Amino acid sequence: MPDALNTVVCEPTLTPRERQVLTLLAGGETYWGIGRRLGISPHTVDTHLRRLRDKTGTTNRTQLVVLAIQRGYLS
């Protein structure tokens, strides 16, 4: 069975905001905490993370953070 972290065919392009959200998520922030720090709603944080999961082919936050670490997406 293919591993979701290895199925990404090309490197997705992440927006600066997606990188910010991803970095804060990897640092342990909650959706509410990310939103508070960036001045956006938790719903908008969720939207960014759903788009990131779609772009990367991951299915959950943990896979997304692991992939981000492996591919050097975190600032």
N, C-alpha and C positions, 0 to 999 in steps of 0.2 A: 504494500500500500504506500503510495507516495507521501512523503512528508511535506506538509504545507510550507515549511520554511525553505525547502529546496525547489519548489515549483515555480518560483518567480523567474520568468524568462529574460526580462530586461530590467534594468534599474529604473524604478519609477522616479519621476521628478516630484519632489516635495516642495510645497510652498514654504516661505519663511514662517508663516503662522503654524503650519503643520509641524515643522521642526520644533517650534517653541512648545507646542502642546505635547509633542512626543517626548521632548527632553524633560518637561515637568512630570509627565506620567512616569517616566523611567526613574525619576527622583522620588517617587512615592506619593506624589500629590493626588488628591481625589479630584473628581470632576469639578466639585464646588471650589476646591482650592485653586485649581488651574484657572477656572473662570474668574475668580476673585483677583488673582495675580495679573491676569491679562485683560481684565475689564470686559469680559464677555460672560454670557450666561452658561450654566452647566449644559443646557440643551445645545448650545453652539459648540461646546467642547465635545459633546457626544457626536455631533455632526462631523466635526473634523476627524475624530477617531474612526468613525464609520467609513469615511472617505479614504483614510489611510489604510484601513483593513482591506477595502476594495482594491486599492492600488497595489498593495503588497501581496494579496492572496492569503492573508492571515485570517483566522477566524475568531480570535479573542485578544484581549489586551496583553496577556503574557507572551503569546507568539509574536505580537507586534513589537514588544520591547526587546525580546531576544533577537529578532531580525534586525532591529535598529542598531543594537550593539554589534552584531556580526558584520553589518554592512557600513558601519561608521556614520550613521545618520545623526547621531547625537552630538550636540555642540558642547 
